Amino acid sequence: MKKFNNMKRLLSVLLAAGMLTSLAACTGTAKTTEATTKADTAAATTTAAPEATEADETAAQEDITLTMWSIATESDSFNAAYTQAIADYETAHPGITIVHETFENESYKTKIKSAVAANELPDIFYTWGGGFSKSFVESGKVFAIDEYYTDEYKAQLSAAALGNATYDGKLYGVTYTTPISLLFYNKTMFEELGLTAPTTFDELKAVCQTFLDNDITPFGISVKDTWVTAMCHDALTLKSAGPDQVKNVLTKTEGSYNSADFLNADTKFMELVDMGAFIDGATGLSNDEASALFYDGTVPMYITGSWMGGSIMSDAADPTDFDCAPIPVLNDATAKITDFMGGAADTLMVAESSPNKEAAAQAIFEISKSISMYAYLAGSGIPAWKVDYDDSAVNAITAKEAELAGNATSFTLWFDTLMEADDAGEYLALLQELYVGNISPDEFTASMAEQLEG
């Protein structure tokens, strides 16, 4: 085992790694990330760089370069966690270099599918578990990593947390966070109008109407980045149809999308659109642009994943203005306030074609563990790995997110992750058509049923 007690040496190596990273920026949409400070500062007082295992030391006898793809761009709240985790791993494993290339979320979904089809995957790649990666595994393009999931890791990351990366009883990926969808809101703006976080749809509409009456658009949203629209629509649908029905229908196990509960959600979603609850020009706004309007107080609400907790800390002028709450319930006969969209879907996998797949398989466990820690300390994510470090400095919003996740009665993967890839693509296309009014809620529901039953 190697231990790193010489902090000056560690810092000098990390600084050197950061300089090399910044010099190695890639062209096009890919970017090599550079070190940032939030997770670094928080973790420096709580933990040392991870120790190498005997298997790791054996793999590091020769110089190895591993290419990793992810969506942790410089504007992403997980960027610092990835950067620090990679730096730690390289320091603990001399001879291994990890080249980290990042891509914007929506374009990455196309890129990763194309890479699978062309057998041009990098050594390590970020993906979403569940239905999204099912075809990747079935095509034989992903390396099974069961033998690298040692007892040491099993004590820190449960098999249940890896359920979305397990196919036909074999493990193909490692997760690091348990994100959930939440209603983020500007509590200062709420308090000025005597409002509280809504728990039912009727309360949500009343809150929206109060803001509209005061010439304030209630919600920020991006329709250009369709996944943001889906985050809102998915969450409302879960709170209408309930977790069991959503899972059964979207995985083609039982039932039909053409049901009263799904139609109720689609209808309620369009009620918000039609009353002007969402920001004008959303079809042309990216997620970064739309969320910036939330951070600066232009709009008081935003529905997205728990990673926004970290972005509030870094991007809002006064983070204490903000809070989060569960998505309101549309139908209390089928859903609870404690049912959440989300779960451990963010996954690192290894390409079967990698010439260094054994080294890559060893690396993704340690890197995922570190990302879990650094992201939590920075307020960007709810940890999937065991918290065995001082987390007393975690910001109030992230601590609340972790508490909500800890008390959840169910987790349901987001639609475009739970469904198979073709169904997910059609869902996102139909959702854009619904939002702009080209199809009605009835037509949307019927079209989704046809897609899933076809």
N, C-alpha and C positions, 0 to 999 in steps of 0.2 A: 504494500500500500504506500502511496505517496501522500505526505501531508504537507501542507503549505503554510508553515508558521511564519515565514519571512514575509511580512506584509509589504515591505518596500519593494521586494522583488516581484511580488504579485501585481502591485500597482504599476510598476514599470512595464511589465509584460502586457497588462491590459491596455495601457496607453499606447504601446507600440502596435497592438492589434487594432486599436481604434484608428490610428494613423494609416495603417495599411488598408483597412476597410474603406476609408474615405477616398484613398487614391485609386481603389479598384472599382469605382462606380461603373455600372454597365450602361450601354446605350439603349434606346427604345423605351419600352414601358417597364423593363426590369431595372431595379436599382439595388445596389449593395448597401445595406443599412449602415449607419454610423452610430457610435455609442452615444446614448443620452444619459441624463443624470438621475432621473427620479427614482427608478428602481435601484440604481447603483447606491445612491445615498442611503435609502431606506435599509438596504440589505447589508451594507458595509458594517453596521453595528450589530448585526444579528447572526451572520453566518459566514463561514469561510467557503472558498471554492470547493466543489464536490471532489471527493477522493476517487482515485481510479481503482477499479476492480482488477483482479488478476487477469481476467479475460481481456479487459481493456488494454492493459499493459502489453499483453502478447500481441494484440492487434496493432499497437502503435510502434512496433519494432521497425516497420518500414514507413517511409513518408507516404501519406495518403491524403488526397484531396477529395472531399465530398461536396457535391453541389446540392444545395437545399433550396426549394421553392416554397414561398409562403405568401400570404396576403397581408403580412405585417409591414405595410409601407410606412414611410416616415410620418405620415399623418395618422396612422393607426395607433390605437392606445396600447397595443401589444408590442410595438416596435422596440421599446427600451428593454422589455423582458426578453425578447428573442436575442437582441444584441448582447446583453449581459450574459445570458445563458450560453451562447456560442463562445463568447470570450472565455468564460469559466472552463468550458469543456476543452478548448484548445490549450489552455494553460495546464490543465490537469492531464492532458494527453499529448505530450510533445511528439511531433511528427504527423499529427492529424490537423489538416486545415479544412475549414468549412466555408465555402463560398455561398453566401446567402443572397438570393435574388428574390425580389418582391414584386408583386403585381396587384393591381386594383381588383377588388372583389369580383365585380361582375365579369370583367374580361378574363379573369383567371378561370372561371368556370368553363369557358370555351377553350382556353389554352390547355387546361389539364386533360380535358376529354380528347382534344386533338393529339396531345402527347401520348396518351394511352393508345389511341388508334394507330399512331405511327411508330409505336414502340420507342419513343424518344423521351422517356421520363428521366428526371434527374435521379441521383442516388436516393435522396430523401425528399419527400414532397408533402406539403400540407393538403389535406382534403377534408371533406365532411363524411362522417360515418353514415351508417344506415343505408337507405336506398341509393344515395348519391354515388357511393363507391362500390355498390354491389356488382355492377357490370365490370369494374376494373378487376376485382378479385376473380370473378367467374371467367374472365378472359385470360387468367394466368399471368397478369402483368405485375402482381403484388407479391412480395416475399413474405411468407409466413414466419412469425417471430415468436412462437410459443416457447421455444427452448431458451430464449433470452429473457423471458418473464420469470425471473428467479424468485426464490422465497423472500429474498430481501425486498424486491419490488412489490411482491404480493402483500407484504405487511404495510406498505405505504400507499398502494393504489389497488383498490378492490377490483375483483373480476367483474362485479356489477357495473363499475364505472367504465369498463371496457366492452360492455355489451354491444355498443353500436359499431365497434371495430372487430367484432367476432362474427364469422360467417361459417356455417356448417361445422361449428364446434372448434374452429381454428382461429387464432388471433393474428390479425394483420396490421394493427396499428396501435398507437399509444396516444392517449388524450392528456390534457393538462388543465382544463377548466370545465366548469359546469354552468354555462351561461343560461340566463332565463330572460324572457321578454317582460318588460315592465313599463309602467306609465311614469315617465319622468316629468316633473313639473316644477315651475318656478314658484316656490311657496311664498315668496315675498309678494309677487303679483296676485297670488290667490288670497293672501291675507288682506291686501289692500281693498279687495272687493268682498271680503267676508266669506270666502269660499274654503272648502276643505276637499281633500282628495275623494273623488267619487268611488262608490263601491258597486253601483248598479248602472245599467245603461241609461235609465231615466235621469239619474243624478248626473251622469256624464253629459247628456244633452242639455240639462239645465245649466251646468257649468259653462258649456260652450255658448249658450245663448246669452249668459251674463257677460261674457267677454265680448261677444259680438255687439251687444247693446252699448258697450263702452268703446266701440271702434277698435277692438283688438282681435286679430285673427287667432283662434285658439290653438291650432296645431301646426307644427312644421312637419313636412313629409317630402320625400323624393319619389317621384313616379319615373323619372329618368333611370334611376337605379332601382329597378323593380323590386329587388329584395327588401327595400325599405317599406314599400307599399305592402308587400306580403307580410312583413313583421306585424303590421297593424291588423291586416285582414285575418291572418292566421290566429292572432290572439283573440279577436272577437269571435271567430268561429269556434275556437276551443271553449269559450265561455257560453256558447249557445248549444253546441252539440255534445260537449263533454269529451273527456279523454278516450274512453273506450270506443265510442262511435267514430271519432276522428281516426284513431289508429286502424280500426277494422276496415273502414271505407278506403282510406288512402293506401293501405297495403293490400287491398283487394281480397280481404279475408271474409268480410261479411257486410251486408248492407249496401245502400246506394247513396251517392252524393245528392241525388234528387229526392231530398227529404225535407220535411218542415223545419228541422233544426238547422240544416245548412242554409236553406233559403232565408230563414230568420236572420242569420248572421249577415248574409249578402245584402239583404234589405236594410238592415240597421247600418251597415257600413255606408251604403249609398245615402241614407238619411243624413249622415254626417257630411258627406261630400256635397249634397244638394243644399244644405243649410249654410254652406260656406265655412265649414269648420277648418278646412285645410288651406294652407297658404296659396295665394295666387301664383300661377306660373310653375307649379310643382312638376309639371311634365318636362320642364327644361332645367330643373335643379338637380344637381348631384347630391349625394348624402352629405358630403362635406359642406356644401353651400347651404343646404337646408338646415343642418344641425347648427351651423354658425348663427342662424337667425334665432335659434333657441338659446344658445349660449349668451347672445347679446341682449336678450330680453324682448326681441321683436314678437316672438310667440311664446306662450307660457307652457306648452305641452309638447311632448314628443314620445312616441312609442317605438322602442327599439330594445336591443339586448343590453344586458347588465354591463357590458364593456363601456357604456356611456358614462358610468360612474367615474372611470379614470379620465375620460375626456373632459368631463366637467371640471375636474381638478386642474387640468392643464390649460383649458381653453376658455373657461368662463372668467369674467372679471372678478366676480365674487362668488366662489363656490358655495358659500353658506346660504346663498339665495335658493338653493335647489334641494329637491328631495325626490324620492321615488315611492311608488305604491303598486300593488298588484293591479292587473287589468280588471275593470269592472265586470260583473257577472250579467249576462243577458238572459240566462235561463237557469234559475236555481234548482230546477228539478233534475237537471243533468250535469251541472257544473258547480264547482266550489271556487271561492275566492283564492283558495290555496292550490288550485290546479294551474300549472305553468307550462307555456310553450318553452322548449329548450331542452337542456340535458347535455351530457358529455358527447358532443358530436365533433368538435374541433380535434382533428387527428393528424398525427405524423405517420406516414407510411414509407416503406422502402421498396424501390423498384426491383423486381425479379431480375431485370437485365443489368443491374449495377455490378460492375466488376469488384466492388468492395462492399457487397451487401451484408456480410457478417459484421464488418466494422460499423456500417451504417445502422444495423439493427441494435448493436450495443449502444451507439450514440443516441438514438432517439429516446431511450428510456431516461438517460441522465439529462438530456436537453429538455425533455418534457417536464421532468421533475423541477428543474430550475426555472423554466418558464412559469410553471404553476406558482412557485414561490414569489418570483420577482413581479409577476403581474398582480398578484394579490397585494403585495406590499405597496405597489404603486397605485392600487385602486382600480385596476383594469379588468380583473377577473375574479371569479369565485373559484378557489382552488379545488381541483379534483384529487390532488395528492394530499397526504396527511400533513397537517400543520404541526411541525415539530420545531418551530422557531418562534421568536418573539414577534407577535403581530399586533402589539398594543398601539402602534402608530398608524394602523390602517384607518383611512378616512371614514367618516360617519356613514356616508352613502354606501360604500362598499361593504362595511360591516353590516348594514341593514340588509343589503342584497344577500349576503351570506346567511343571515338569520332567516330571511324569507325562503331561501332555497332549502335550508335545514328543516323548515317546518312544512315543506311542500307535501301535498297528498298525491301528486302525480307530476311526471315530466312527459311531455309529448314533443317529439322532434318537429322542427319547423317543416311546413309542407314540402318545400323544395328539397329538403334533406330526407324526409321520411319516404316520399314517393320515389319511384324509379325515374331515371333521368328524362326519358321521353315525356312522361306524365308531368314532371316538374316543369319542363320547358313550355308545354302547352298551358299549364296553370298560370305561369307568369305572363304569358302572352294574353290570355283571356282576362287576367286581372287588370292589365293596362286598358283593355277595351272596356271593361266594366267601369273603371274610374273615369274615363273620359266620356262615358255615356253612349258608346257605340253599341253596347248590348245592355239588356235589362238584367236585374237580379235573377229573374226566372230563366232567361236565356243562358246566363252564366252557370247557374246550377245545373241546367239540363246538359250543357256542353261538357261540364266537368264529369257528370255521370256517364256520358257517352265515351269520353276519353278513358275513364277508368274501367269501363265495362267492355271496351272495344278489344 
